[in-house]
């Protein structure tokens, strides 16, 4: 008899590529029990919901969330009978593709109907996997299902990315909103895409087909939980004529390194997914063809990701009010969730385009100097091993600190959960403008770049720079500079030998270290204006808000324009929030009043108000550029809407890349 728990070639390929230690690979079969442990039996018997998957007649996986508790039907529930036999009576909706698949004949009468599931208790983040065959199944018209499961694979799983929540039974009236069970050629409805965008929980079903009856492994299925911060699953479309192809992208988060799901995908691309919305009760069921992308291919699709799974959606069903559960608590997201990674095409749409990184053309960046701007903000100057084609002022640079910070794999880290998925890569706005060449009216490549970085509580790279800058300078410790990208800039490229241009009237809104792109833009404007005094004209109002001595960053804008043409004007309106050390804050404030005497229109110890916007001359005619905390930018957007500033004139930087 074939061994059910031997790692197959797909799993072994992933384990080799991801450097799973041999001793762990050899031990994996010991973690998978053929007989259900009593602890698992007690666990499953107490569940109120059960993600479960099977195959349809075409061999495609469909996964559902079965509700195994009911307020008015005592027959609903899970009973573990012993001998690896479990009876499940559960509620679902009449349109559930899992239930539809159960009603289809198998492709071969000799085949056993496979199943896989993962029991999850969201209230305490426990989960256990189960797989085997379905002995009996009955599907009623209401969607109620009765199953007899014969299990032969049982595995405890780590709870790392599970969103903690409490759920209760809640009877809903399901409504079929979209049905492409057999095939799909149109776009998913907006509601389905919005559900994917909100989801912090998805269940992924995969299958493995043995190569022959003599294989060391048997054909089976698997279901796994995939979790992360809301929006961790990305979605995009390709349009060809009337046909729309939808793709889902799941980045791989650091796990136990068994790679069962991704290993199955290597041997068979068919997958199923279910996206539940526990607030609305809506459910999106998906089946599709998956592929794992590694290294450069992954990076090309999703920067800063070395392994991801892309799913081409081939079938989908969207059911409104299809889940008879309701949320009865706040959701607590896992502290292990890494930041959401965006697709390259999303970044490019936001103006953050950068070429995929080439390891063969690695550039090193060595810290050569620092400048203190405030207690928590410093400018760091790096010398590059070779010049880079710098973007227009306002662009960004990508730094890789893994060579000096990475300490290797860690399955769990309760002291600092974020380190488990830490890639040690930082994307920072370049606060220095590249050198302007007046002969060719263009910005040239540079071998020195500045980044202005604020110390972040609990931060890694920022605190290493702030605390160890002198050591890095003395030892010439290099980091990898992965490249620069175009981003948030007030400049437009010149044409036919004309210099880069800027809008004639601008409003810059900055909060704290959000001043960094404006530092490089202002330096760039000065260079272009001095070289082309008759062709550069702009009137800028800079509205800045900062805490305590952070307003000292405004010294960057002081007295640097002695020879600027009269038609280049900068007026600064600054606001200071004082939370500690009022005497130090007052000292910085007084110093700015002296150094910025020519430009400082107003400096007050208070927050910005709507009247400050109203006093900006020609506000509706200005191009508005905003960079800072999300709360400041959202508030500013609301005020600009109220003051009738056209949305097309607003340009907003983001730190989500």
C-alpha positions in Angstrom: 0.0 0.0 0.0 1.3 3.5 -0.9 2.4 5.7 1.9 -0.1 8.6 2.2 2.3 11.0 4.0 5.4 10.9 1.9 6.4 14.3 0.5 5.9 14.3 -3.3 8.1 15.9 -5.9 6.1 19.2 -5.9 6.6 19.6 -2.1 10.2 18.6 -2.4 10.8 21.1 -5.1 9.5 23.9 -3.0 11.4 22.7 0.1 14.6 22.7 -1.9 14.1 26.1 -3.5 13.1 27.6 -0.1 16.0 25.9 1.8 13.9 23.8 4.2 16.4 22.0 6.4 16.8 18.3 5.5 16.1 17.2 9.1 12.7 18.9 8.9 12.0 17.4 5.5 12.7 13.9 6.8 10.5 14.6 9.9 7.4 15.9 8.0 5.7 12.5 7.8 5.9 12.2 11.6 3.7 15.3 11.9 0.9 13.8 9.9 -1.3 11.2 11.7 -3.2 8.5 9.8 -5.5 8.2 12.8 -7.3 11.1 14.2 -5.8 12.1 17.6 -8.3 12.4 20.4 -7.4 16.1 20.7 -8.4 16.7 17.1 -11.6 14.7 17.6 -12.6 16.9 20.5 -11.7 20.0 18.5 -13.7 19.1 15.4 -16.8 18.1 17.5 -16.9 21.6 19.0 -16.7 23.6 15.8 -19.5 25.8 14.6 -18.1 26.1 11.1 -15.9 24.0 8.9 -14.1 25.0 5.7 -14.3 21.9 3.4 -13.4 21.2 -0.2 -14.1 18.5 -2.8 -13.7 18.1 -6.6 -16.4 18.7 -9.3 -16.9 16.4 -12.3 -14.1 18.2 -14.1 -11.6 17.6 -11.3 -11.7 21.3 -10.1 -11.6 22.0 -6.4 -14.4 24.0 -4.8 -14.1 25.0 -1.1 -16.9 26.2 1.1 -17.4 27.3 4.7 -20.0 24.9 6.1 -22.0 26.2 9.1 -22.2 23.4 11.7 -24.3 25.0 14.3 -28.0 26.1 14.2 -30.4 27.9 16.5 -33.4 25.8 15.4 -32.1 22.6 13.9 -30.5 20.2 16.5 -29.4 17.8 13.7 -26.8 20.3 12.5 -23.3 19.6 13.9 -20.2 17.5 13.7 -20.0 14.0 15.3 -16.7 12.1 15.4 -17.8 8.4 15.4 -14.3 7.0 15.9 -12.4 4.8 13.5 -11.5 8.0 11.5 -15.2 8.4 10.6 -16.9 11.8 11.1 -20.5 12.7 10.3 -21.2 16.3 9.3 -24.6 17.9 9.0 -24.2 21.5 8.0 -25.9 24.5 6.5 -24.8 26.3 3.4 -26.7 28.1 0.7 -28.5 26.6 -2.3 -26.0 28.1 -4.7 -22.8 26.8 -3.0 -20.6 25.2 -5.7 -19.2 22.8 -3.1 -22.8 21.4 -2.8 -23.2 21.4 -6.6 -20.0 19.4 -7.0 -21.3 16.8 -4.5 -24.4 16.3 -6.7 -22.3 15.6 -9.8 -21.2 12.2 -10.8 -17.5 11.4 -10.5 -15.4 11.3 -13.6 -14.9 7.6 -12.9 -17.2 5.2 -11.0 -14.1 3.6 -9.5 -12.9 6.8 -8.0 -13.5 7.7 -4.3 -14.8 11.3 -3.8 -11.9 13.2 -2.2 -12.3 15.9 0.5 -10.0 18.1 2.5 -10.7 20.6 5.2 -9.2 22.8 7.9 -10.9 23.2 11.2 -10.4 26.7 12.5 -11.6 28.3 15.7 -11.2 32.0 15.0 -11.9 32.8 18.7 -8.5 31.3 19.8 -6.6 30.9 16.5 -6.5 27.1 16.7 -6.5 25.1 13.5 -6.2 21.4 12.4 -6.1 20.0 8.9 -8.0 16.9 7.8 -8.3 15.0 4.5 -9.6 11.7 3.1 -12.7 10.5 1.2 -16.4 11.1 1.4 -18.4 7.9 2.0 -21.9 9.3 1.7 -23.3 12.7 0.8 -26.8 14.1 0.7 -27.6 17.7 -0.5 -31.0 19.1 0.2 -32.7 21.9 -1.8 -32.1 24.4 0.9 -28.4 23.8 0.7 -28.2 21.6 3.8 -25.6 18.9 3.4 -25.1 15.5 5.2 -21.7 14.0 4.9 -19.9 10.9 6.1 -16.2 11.6 6.1 -13.4 8.9 6.2 -10.2 10.7 7.1 -6.6 9.4 6.8 -4.6 12.6 7.2 -4.6 14.8 10.3 -2.2 17.7 10.9 -2.0 20.4 13.5 -1.2 23.8 12.0 0.3 27.0 13.4 -2.1 30.0 14.0 0.2 32.7 12.8 -1.9 34.7 10.4 -5.4 33.9 11.7 -7.7 36.9 12.3 -9.2 36.5 15.8 -13.0 37.0 15.8 -16.1 35.6 17.4 -18.9 34.3 15.2 -22.5 33.3 15.9 -25.2 31.5 13.9 -27.3 34.0 12.0 -30.0 32.9 9.5 -29.7 34.8 6.2 -31.7 34.8 2.9 -29.1 33.9 0.3 -29.2 35.6 -3.1 -27.2 34.5 -6.2 -25.5 37.6 -7.5 -23.1 36.1 -10.0 -22.9 32.5 -11.4 -20.0 31.4 -13.6 -19.7 27.9 -12.2 -18.8 26.2 -15.5 -16.7 28.9 -17.2 -16.0 32.6 -16.9 -15.3 35.2 -19.6 -16.6 38.3 -17.9 -15.3 40.5 -15.1 -16.2 39.7 -11.5 -18.9 42.0 -10.2 -17.8 45.0 -8.2 -19.1 43.5 -5.0 -17.0 40.4 -5.4 -13.9 42.4 -6.1 -14.6 44.6 -3.1 -14.9 41.5 -0.9 -11.4 40.3 -2.1 -10.0 43.7 -1.3 -11.4 43.6 2.2 -10.6 40.0 3.1 -8.1 39.1 5.8 -9.1 35.4 5.5 -9.2 33.1 2.5 -9.2 29.3 2.3 -7.2 27.6 -0.5 -8.0 24.1 -1.8 -5.4 22.2 -3.8 -5.0 18.6 -5.2 -2.2 16.2 -5.9 -2.6 13.4 -8.5 -0.3 10.4 -8.1 1.8 9.7 -11.2 0.8 6.0 -11.1 -0.6 3.3 -8.9 2.9 2.4 -8.0 3.7 5.9 -6.8 5.0 6.4 -3.2 2.2 8.9 -2.7 -1.6 8.8 -3.3 -3.9 11.2 -5.0 -5.3 13.5 -2.4 -6.5 17.0 -1.6 -5.5 19.7 0.9 -7.2 22.8 2.3 -5.2 25.6 4.0 -5.9 28.9 5.6 -4.4 31.9 4.1 -4.4 35.1 6.2 -3.0 38.5 6.3 -3.8 42.2 6.6 -7.0 43.2 4.7 -6.2 43.5 1.0 -3.3 41.1 1.1 -4.8 39.2 -1.8 -4.4 41.4 -4.9 -6.6 41.2 -8.0 -6.1 42.3 -11.6 -7.7 41.8 -15.0 -6.5 41.3 -18.5 -8.9 42.4 -21.3 -8.9 41.0 -24.8 -11.9 42.0 -26.9 -15.1 41.1 -25.0 -13.2 38.6 -22.8 -12.0 39.5 -19.3 -9.5 37.2 -17.5 -9.2 37.8 -13.7 -6.1 36.9 -11.8 -5.7 36.6 -8.0 -2.2 37.0 -6.4 -1.4 35.5 -3.0 2.1 36.4 -1.7 3.6 33.7 0.4 4.1 34.5 4.1 6.7 32.7 6.2 5.2 29.4 7.5 6.2 26.0 8.7 8.1 25.3 5.4 6.2 22.1 4.6 4.8 23.7 1.4 2.0 21.3 1.1 -0.4 23.6 -0.8 2.3 25.2 -3.0 3.8 21.8 -3.6 0.4 20.5 -4.8 0.2 23.4 -7.2 3.6 22.4 -8.7 2.1 19.0 -9.6 -1.4 20.1 -10.4 -2.5 23.7 -11.1 -6.2 23.3 -10.2 -7.2 25.2 -7.0 -10.3 26.5 -5.3 -10.7 29.5 -3.0 -13.4 30.9 -0.8 -13.5 34.5 0.4 -16.0 35.0 3.3 -17.2 38.4 4.5 -18.2 37.8 8.1 -19.8 41.3 8.4 -22.2 41.1 5.4 -22.4 37.4 5.0 -21.4 37.6 1.4 -19.3 34.8 0.0 -17.1 34.5 -3.2 -16.3 31.0 -4.4 -13.5 30.7 -7.0 -11.9 27.9 -8.9 -8.9 28.4 -11.2 -5.5 27.5 -12.5 -2.5 28.4 -10.2 1.2 28.8 -10.7 3.9 29.6 -8.3 6.3 32.4 -9.2 9.8 32.6 -7.7 12.5 35.2 -7.4 12.7 37.5 -10.4 9.4 36.4 -11.9 7.7 37.1 -8.5 9.5 40.4 -8.2 8.4 41.4 -11.7 4.7 40.9 -10.8 4.9 42.1 -7.1 8.0 44.0 -6.0 9.7 42.9 -2.8 8.1 39.4 -2.9 10.3 36.3 -3.7 7.5 33.7 -3.8 3.8 34.1 -4.7 0.9 32.2 -6.2 -1.0 33.6 -9.2 -4.4 32.1 -9.9 -6.2 32.5 -13.2 -9.9 32.4 -12.3 -11.8 29.9 -14.5 -15.0 29.7 -12.5 -16.7 31.9 -9.8 -19.9 32.1 -7.8 -20.8 35.2 -5.7 -23.6 34.8 -3.2 -25.0 37.7 -1.2 -26.0 36.7 2.3 -24.7 33.2 1.6 -23.0 32.6 5.0 -25.2 31.9 8.0 -22.8 33.5 10.5 -22.4 37.0 11.9 -19.5 38.8 13.5 -20.1 39.4 17.3 -16.8 40.9 18.2 -14.1 43.2 16.9 -11.6 41.6 14.6 -8.1 41.3 15.9 -5.6 41.0 13.1 -2.5 38.9 13.7 0.6 40.7 14.8 2.5 38.5 12.3 0.7 40.0 9.3 3.3 41.7 7.0 2.5 44.9 5.3 0.3 44.6 2.2 2.4 44.3 -1.0 1.1 45.9 -4.1 1.4 44.7 -7.7 3.9 46.4 -9.9 1.1 47.6 -12.2 -0.6 49.2 -9.2 2.5 51.0 -8.2 3.0 52.3 -11.7 -0.6 53.5 -11.7 0.3 55.5 -8.6 3.4 56.9 -10.3 5.8 54.7 -8.4 7.4 52.9 -11.4 10.8 51.2 -11.0 12.6 48.7 -13.1 12.7 45.1 -11.7 15.9 44.5 -9.8 18.8 42.6 -11.4 21.1 40.8 -9.0 23.9 40.8 -11.6 23.9 44.6 -11.6 23.9 45.1 -7.9 24.9 48.6 -6.7 26.2 49.1 -3.1 25.4 52.2 -1.1 27.8 53.3 1.7 26.8 55.8 4.3 29.3 58.7 4.2 27.6 61.5 6.3 24.6 62.5 8.4 22.9 65.7 9.2 20.7 66.2 12.3 17.5 68.0 11.5 15.7 67.3 14.7 15.9 64.9 17.7 14.1 62.3 15.6 14.9 63.2 12.0 18.2 63.0 10.2 19.4 63.2 6.6 21.7 60.3 5.6 24.0 60.6 2.6 25.0 57.5 0.7 27.7 57.1 -1.9 26.8 54.6 -4.6 29.3 52.2 -6.2 28.2 53.4 -9.6 26.0 56.2 -10.8 22.2 55.7 -11.2 19.8 57.4 -13.5 18.0 59.3 -10.8 14.3 60.0 -11.2 12.9 63.5 -11.3 13.0 65.3 -7.9 10.5 63.6 -5.6 11.4 60.1 -6.7 12.4 57.2 -4.4 15.3 54.8 -3.8 15.1 51.2 -2.7 17.7 50.0 -0.1 18.3 46.4 1.0 19.7 46.0 4.5 19.5 42.2 4.7 23.2 41.8 4.4 23.7 43.5 7.7 20.5 42.8 9.5 19.1 39.4 8.4 19.6 36.7 11.0 17.9 33.9 9.1 14.6 32.0 9.3 12.4 32.1 12.4 9.1 30.3 12.6 7.7 32.4 15.4 8.9 35.5 17.2 6.6 36.6 20.0 8.9 39.5 21.0 8.8 41.0 17.5 6.3 39.2 15.2 7.0 41.5 12.3 10.6 40.1 12.0 9.2 36.7 10.8 8.3 38.2 7.4 10.9 41.0 7.4 12.6 41.5 4.1 14.9 44.2 5.3 14.1 46.3 2.2 13.2 50.0 2.6 11.8 52.4 0.1 12.5 56.0 1.0 12.0 59.2 -0.9 15.2 60.7 -2.1 15.5 64.1 -0.3 18.2 65.3 -2.7 17.7 66.3 -6.3 19.9 64.8 -9.0 22.4 67.2 -10.6 20.9 69.4 -13.3 22.8 69.7 -16.6 22.1 73.1 -18.1 23.8 72.2 -21.4 21.3 69.4 -22.1 18.4 70.8 -19.9 18.0 67.5 -18.0 18.8 65.9 -14.6 21.8 63.6 -14.8 22.7 60.4 -13.0 24.2 60.6 -9.6 26.5 58.6 -7.3 25.3 60.3 -4.1 21.8 60.2 -2.7 20.2 61.6 0.4 17.4 60.1 2.4 15.7 62.0 5.3 14.5 59.4 7.8 12.5 59.7 11.0 13.2 57.4 13.9 10.2 55.1 14.1 9.3 53.5 17.5 10.0 49.8 17.1 11.4 50.4 13.7 14.4 48.4 12.5 16.3 50.0 9.6 15.5 53.6 10.7 16.7 52.9 14.3 19.8 51.2 13.0 20.7 54.3 11.0 19.9 56.7 13.8 21.8 54.7 16.5 24.7 53.3 14.5 25.4 55.9 11.8 28.9 56.6 13.1 29.8 52.9 13.2 28.6 52.4 9.6 30.6 55.4 8.4 33.8 54.3 10.2 33.5 50.7 9.0 32.3 51.5 5.4 29.5 49.0 5.8 27.6 48.9 2.5 24.0 48.0 1.9 22.5 47.1 -1.5 20.9 49.9 -3.5 18.2 48.2 -5.6 17.4 51.2 -7.7 15.5 54.4 -8.0 12.0 55.0 -9.3 9.9 57.7 -10.6 7.3 58.9 -8.2 5.7 61.9 -6.7 7.1 65.0 -8.5 6.0 68.5 -9.6 8.3 68.3 -12.6 7.4 67.4 -16.1 10.1 66.3 -18.5 11.2 68.9 -21.1 10.9 68.2 -24.8 13.1 69.1 -27.8 15.8 70.6 -25.5 13.5 72.6 -23.3 14.1 72.4 -19.5 11.8 70.4 -17.2 8.8 72.5 -16.3 6.8 73.0 -13.1 3.2 74.3 -12.6 3.0 78.1 -12.3 1.1 77.9 -9.0 1.4 75.2 -6.4 0.3 74.3 -2.9 2.5 71.8 -1.0 1.0 70.2 2.1 3.4 68.2 4.2 3.3 66.6 7.7 6.5 65.6 9.6 8.9 63.5 7.5 6.4 63.9 4.6 8.4 67.0 3.8 11.1 64.9 2.1 9.9 65.0 -1.5 9.4 68.7 -1.3 13.1 69.0 -0.1 14.3 67.5 -3.4 11.7 69.3 -5.5 12.7 72.7 -4.1 16.4 71.9 -4.7 15.5 70.9 -8.3 13.5 74.0 -8.9 16.5 76.1 -7.7 18.9 74.4 -10.1 16.5 74.7 -13.1 15.6 78.3 -12.2 19.2 79.4 -11.9 20.1 77.8 -15.3 17.0 79.0 -17.1 15.9 82.3 -15.3 13.7 83.4 -18.2 11.9 80.0 -18.5 11.1 79.1 -14.9 8.2 80.8 -13.1 6.3 79.4 -10.1 4.6 80.5 -7.0 4.6 78.0 -4.1 2.8 78.0 -0.8 4.2 75.3 1.6 1.9 74.4 4.4 3.7 72.2 7.0 2.8 70.7 10.3 5.2 69.0 12.7 5.6 68.0 16.3 8.1 69.6 18.7 11.4 70.3 17.0 10.5 68.3 13.9 9.7 71.7 12.3 13.5 72.2 12.2 13.3 70.3 8.8 12.2 73.6 7.3 15.7 74.9 7.7 16.3 73.1 4.4 14.3 75.8 2.7 16.2 78.7 4.2 18.3 81.2 2.2 19.2 78.9 -0.6 17.8 81.0 -3.4 19.7 84.2 -3.2 20.2 84.3 -7.0 16.8 83.0 -7.9 14.7 85.0 -10.4 11.9 87.1 -8.9 9.3 84.9 -10.6 10.2 82.0 -8.3 8.4 82.5 -5.0 8.1 80.3 -1.9 5.9 81.2 1.1 5.9 78.9 4.1 3.0 78.5 6.6 4.0 76.3 9.5 2.2 74.8 12.5 3.8 73.2 15.5 2.3 70.8 17.9 4.1 70.8 21.2 3.9 67.5 23.3 7.1 67.7 25.3 10.0 70.0 26.0 8.2 73.3 25.3 11.4 75.3 25.8 13.2 73.3 23.1 10.3 73.6 20.7 10.2 77.4 21.3 13.9 77.7 20.6 13.5 75.9 17.2 10.5 78.1 16.4 12.4 81.3 17.2 15.4 80.1 15.1 13.1 79.4 12.1 11.6 82.9 12.4 15.1 84.3 11.9 16.4 81.9 9.2 13.2 81.9 7.2 12.5 85.6 7.5 12.2 86.1 3.8 9.8 83.2 3.2 8.0 82.5 6.5 4.5 83.9 6.2 3.2 82.4 9.4 4.5 80.0 12.2 2.1 79.2 15.0 1.8 76.7 17.9 -1.4 75.0 16.8 -3.0 72.6 14.3 -3.9 73.5 10.7 -7.5 74.8 10.3 -9.7 75.2 7.3 -9.3 79.0 7.4 -5.5 78.4 6.7 -6.6 76.9 3.3 -9.0 79.7 2.7 -6.3 82.3 3.0 -4.1 80.7 0.2 -4.3 83.1 -2.7 -5.7 81.6 -6.0 -6.3 78.2 -4.3 -8.5 76.8 -7.0 -5.8 77.6 -9.6 -3.0 75.7 -7.8 -1.7 72.2 -8.4 -1.8 70.6 -4.9 0.8 68.1 -3.8 0.3 66.3 -0.5 2.7 64.0 1.5 2.3 63.0 5.2 0.3 60.8 7.6 -2.9 59.4 6.1 -5.0 61.3 8.6 -3.6 64.6 7.5 -4.0 63.8 3.8 -7.5 62.5 4.2 -8.5 65.7 6.1 -6.8 67.9 3.5 -8.7 66.1 0.7 -12.0 66.7 2.5 -11.2 70.4 2.9 -10.0 70.8 -0.7 -13.3 69.2 -1.9 -15.2 71.6 0.3 -13.2 74.6 -1.1 -13.9 73.4 -4.7 -10.4 72.5 -5.7 -10.7 70.2 -8.7 -9.7 66.6 -7.9 -7.5 66.5 -11.1 -5.3 69.1 -9.5 -4.6 67.0 -6.4 -1.5 64.8 -6.2 -1.0 62.6 -3.2 2.0 60.6 -2.1 1.7 57.3 -0.3 4.1 55.2 1.8 2.4 51.8 1.0 5.1 50.6 -1.4 
